Amino acid sequence: MDTVTHFILLGIISGLTKGDDVLPDGPLTAAVGGTVMFNTTVTPPDKRFLSVAWSFSFNNTQPIPIITSTSSDTISPEYEGRITLNRSTGSLELRDLALTDSGEYRVNIIQDGEQQIIGSTRLEILDA
């Protein structure tokens, strides 16, 4: 085994990521046209997060990026005007909900010198 493989395995075994209870277990439910808040349990750090990224997938499909926030924000066109990211906690508000918003939402937070924080939850949109 090469050095890179050893490092990856060591990272997996030692837990370079944490994610328990970062997001509600779910599923969260909301109505068509409504708003949902994905609140994280992350305590705001002294220094700004290096990166906060949210993605969406439906029925285990390839994740679709919602927003990646580093020194600037990159927002996918289908979410423009529909989201607000709290950069202090990584929480995400999603507005103007449609049935197609039902699925799995994942957050990935990277903080300088800390473990990567990963969480996921499900959202079910109810037809009003």
QUITA-V796380 format. One record per residue. N is the residue number from 1. RES is the residue in one letter. SS is DSSP state (~ for helix, > for strand, _ for the rest). PHI is phi in whole degrees, -180 to 180 (NA if undefined). OMEGA is omega as a letter, one per 40 degrees, with the letter a starting at -180 (none if undefined). Layout:
{{N,RES,SS,PHI,OMEGA} {N,RES,SS,PHI,OMEGA}}
This chain:
{{1,M,_,NA,a} {2,D,_,-84,a} {3,T,~,-62,a} {4,V,~,-63,i} {5,T,~,-63,i} {6,H,~,-61,a} {7,F,~,-64,i} {8,I,~,-63,i} {9,L,~,-63,i} {10,L,~,-62,i} {11,G,~,-63,i} {12,I,~,-66,a} {13,I,~,-67,a} {14,S,~,-84,i} {15,G,_,82,i} {16,L,_,-73,i} {17,T,>,-123,i} {18,K,>,-136,a} {19,G,_,-161,a} {20,D,_,-61,i} {21,D,_,63,i} {22,V,_,-73,i} {23,L,_,-127,i} {24,P,_,-60,a} {25,D,_,-58,i} {26,G,_,79,e} {27,P,_,-78,i} {28,L,>,-82,i} {29,T,>,-127,i} {30,A,>,-156,a} {31,A,>,-95,i} {32,V,_,-54,a} {33,G,_,86,a} {34,G,_,-87,a} {35,T,_,-132,i} {36,V,>,-131,i} {37,M,>,-117,i} {38,F,>,-92,a} {39,N,_,-86,i} {40,T,_,-88,i} {41,T,_,-100,a} {42,V,_,-75,i} {43,T,_,-79,i} {44,P,_,-56,a} {45,P,_,-80,i} {46,D,_,-68,i} {47,K,_,-107,i} {48,R,_,-60,i} {49,F,_,-60,i} {50,L,_,-69,a} {51,S,>,-157,i} {52,V,>,-131,a} {53,A,>,-132,i} {54,W,>,-117,i} {55,S,>,-141,a} {56,F,>,-132,i} {57,S,>,-142,a} {58,F,_,-123,i} {59,N,_,53,i} {60,N,_,60,i} {61,T,_,-78,i} {62,Q,_,-58,a} {63,P,_,-59,i} {64,I,>,-104,i} {65,P,>,-64,i} {66,I,>,-99,i} {67,I,>,-151,i} {68,T,>,-125,a} {69,S,>,-119,i} {70,T,_,-121,i} {71,S,_,-77,i} {72,S,_,-143,a} {73,D,>,-100,i} {74,T,>,-117,a} {75,I,>,-114,i} {76,S,_,-65,a} {77,P,~,-53,a} {78,E,~,-70,i} {79,Y,~,-111,i} {80,E,_,-57,i} {81,G,_,78,a} {82,R,_,-113,a} {83,I,>,-128,i} {84,T,>,-137,i} {85,L,>,-103,i} {86,N,_,-90,a} {87,R,_,-68,i} {88,S,_,-77,a} {89,T,_,-120,a} {90,G,_,83,i} {91,S,_,-68,a} {92,L,>,-130,i} {93,E,>,-103,i} {94,L,>,-122,a} {95,R,_,-114,i} {96,D,_,57,a} {97,L,_,-65,i} {98,A,_,-125,i} {99,L,~,-55,a} {100,T,~,-71,i} {101,D,~,-83,i} {102,S,_,-67,i} {103,G,>,156,a} {104,E,>,-100,i} {105,Y,>,-116,a} {106,R,>,-125,i} {107,V,>,-121,i} {108,N,>,-134,a} {109,I,>,-118,i} {110,I,>,-118,i} {111,Q,_,-118,a} {112,D,_,-56,i} {113,G,_,75,a} {114,E,_,-121,i} {115,Q,_,-69,i} {116,Q,>,-68,a} {117,I,>,-110,a} {118,I,>,-129,i} {119,G,>,-147,i} {120,S,>,-149,i} {121,T,>,-154,i} {122,R,>,-109,i} {123,L,>,-125,i} {124,E,>,-117,i} {125,I,>,-97,a} {126,L,>,-102,i} {127,D,_,-76,a} {128,A,_,-71,none}}
